[in-house]
């Protein structure tokens, strides 16, 4: 069995802290941080005319091969609201054996964190009245995928992760078929993540 997985969530949902926590498990070898060449290759591969385009199959094949070892290999993607974010659906079509961990967060607190992070950035930010419906549409896609693929994915909720990481990650360990690990709650400091 190929052991690859993806962490998928909206930006400022906790994808980075989830990545750090999952990497604490000895059976998780690596979780690539925002591998954009892989995202782009997967995006192109679903077009017949681009699937053999230079680098597309090489990038996909390299990632796939990393999941053939003893432990799990993953990648995390934090999505910005918009149509590009909906292209995560090409990941399960390209990697049909992959597992998915979706992380969600309360819309209001996530938007506040997003706004605080991006209000002075060159790229700017999406206003709240647009951000909420776009992010809800994307997260509905996560729920739709889960409803048809319960054995291939699970949800992690950011606020519950902060309160009790060990309890919140039980479904992730079960998804991977690996033992639960302890000591994660001590790593969580609410003042550090916002």
N, C-alpha and C positions, 0 to 999 in steps of 0.2 A: 504494500500500500504506500502510495506517495503521501508524505506527511508535510503538506504545505497549508498555510492558512493566511487569512487577511484580517486585519483590524480595520474596520470602516466606521467612520463617524463624521459628523460635521466638525469644522474647526472650532476649537475651544470647548469640545465635548469631553475631553480627557483621553484622547487617543495616545498622547505621549506618556502619561502616567500609567495607563493600561499596558503599554508596551514595556515600560520599565518593570512593572510587577510581573508580567508574564515571563520576562527574561530571567527572573530569579529562579525559575524551575530548571533543574538540571537536564530535563528532557526537551527543553526549548533551546535550540542551538543558536538561532539568530532571528531577529525581526528587523528587516531592512527599513530604514527611516525614509519615507517618501521617495521610493525609487521611480522618479519620473520617466526614465527611459523605458521601464517596464510598462508603466501606465500608457505611454504613447504607443508602444509596440502592440499592446492588447487592443488599443483603440483602432489602430490600423489593420490588425489581423482579421477583424470581422468584415472588412471589405475584400471581396474576392480579388480585385485588381491590385491590392496592396499586400496581401498576406505573405507573398514571397519577396517583398521589398527588402532591400539591404538592411540588415540588422534586426528586422522584426522577429523572424523565427529564432535567430541567435539569442536575442534577449529573453524571449519566452522559454526557449530550451534551457538556457543557463539557470533561470529561476527554477524551472521544473526539476532539473537535475539536483538542485540543492535539497530537495525534499525526499531524496532517495536514501538518505543516511539513517542513522539510528534515532536521531531526535527530530523535532519539529522545526521547520524553517518558515518564516512568515514575512509579511510586509505590512506596514501600516500606512493608511491614507486618511488624511484629514481633509474633508471636502468643503469648498466654498460654495455657498448657495448659488445655483444657476444651472443651466443646462449641461455644462461640462461635468458637474457632479453626478448627474444621472448615468454617466457612462461607466460607473462602477459595475453595472450589470454585465458588462463584457467580461469581467473577471471570472465569474462562475461558468460562463460559456467557453472561455479559453482554458480554464483549469477545472474540469468537471468533478474532480475528486477533492478539491480544496474545501476547507472548513472556513467559516466566517464568524467573526465576533463583531457584532454591531454594538457601538456604545452610544447611549443617548443621554441627554441632560435637559433639565427644565429649560424651556425656550427662553424665558425672560432672563434668567441668570446667564445663560449661554450668550444671548445677544449682548448683555451688558459687558461680559468679558471680551467678546468680539469687538464691540465698539471701543472699549478702552484700549485694546491692542492696536486697532487699525485707524482710529480717528485722525491721527497725524501722519499716517503712512502715505506714501506717494500714490498707491493704488486707491486710497480712500476706503469707504465702507458703504455697505448697502443699507439704506434707511430701514428702520424697524417695520414699517408698513409693507415693505417688499420682502424683507428677510424672513418674517414669520411664515407667510404662505409658501415661499420657496423651500425653506427648511422642512416644513411639515410635509410637503410633497415628496421630498427626498426620503424622509424617514418613513413615510407610508410605503415607499418602495422597499425599504428594509423589512417592514412588517409583512408585505405581500410575499416577498421571497421566503421569509421564515414560515409563513403559512403553508407553503408548498415543499419546504425543504427542512423540516424540523430536525432531522438527524445530521444536517450539515452546518447548523449554525446555532448561535445563542445570543442573547442580549445581556449587556452589562449596563447598569444604570449608574451614572456618575455620582449622584448624591449618596446612593447606597454603598458605592465603592469607597467613598470617603469615610462613611460611618463604620463599615465592617468589610474590609477588602477580602478577608479570608472567606467569609460567607458568600459574598457577591461573585467570587471567582470559581465557586464549586462547579457551576455549569460549564465553565470553560475547560476545567480539568477533565470533567466527564466527557465533553465533546472530543477531547484529544485521547481519551482512554488512558490517562495517566493519574498518578496519585496526587492527592491534595497536599499542598505544602503549607506550613504554618510560619508565623513570624512576619507576615505581610502587614498586619495592622500597625505595627511599630514604625513602618516606613511612611505611613500616611500622616501628614501634618496639614490640617485644613488651611492654616494661614499661608501655606506655600502655594496652594493651587487655587486659582480664582479666575 
